[in-house]
Amino acid sequence: MILSLIVMFLSGLIVFCLSHKHLLLTLFSIEYLVLFLYFMFNIFMLMFGFEMYFILVFLIFSVCEGALGLGVLVSMTRSHGNDYLSSLSILSW
């Protein structure tokens, strides 16, 4: 079980570090890491008998993060015509 969790985390981290072309792939890898963190928090809370309110707050923040990422993606696609990270520049904002 521990080995599978380590593989899940490392695969998400590797995809996040190596996705330099598309913003959508970067957002997918961030969401995968958020789901992994949710899974780990859930296991931690169940093992030690804590209340589950923190998991609800974490889910609210992760939904807000996903909506913000999709908003940035739509805004970038409308203004630049694609989701390439190379077309983003500090000077164009």
Buried (B, 14 or more C-beta within 10 A) or exposed (E): EEEEEEEBBEBBBEBBEEBEEBBBBBBBBBBBBBEBBBEEBEEEBEEEEEEEEEBEEBEEEBEEBBEEBEEBBEEBEEEBEEBEBEEBEEEEE
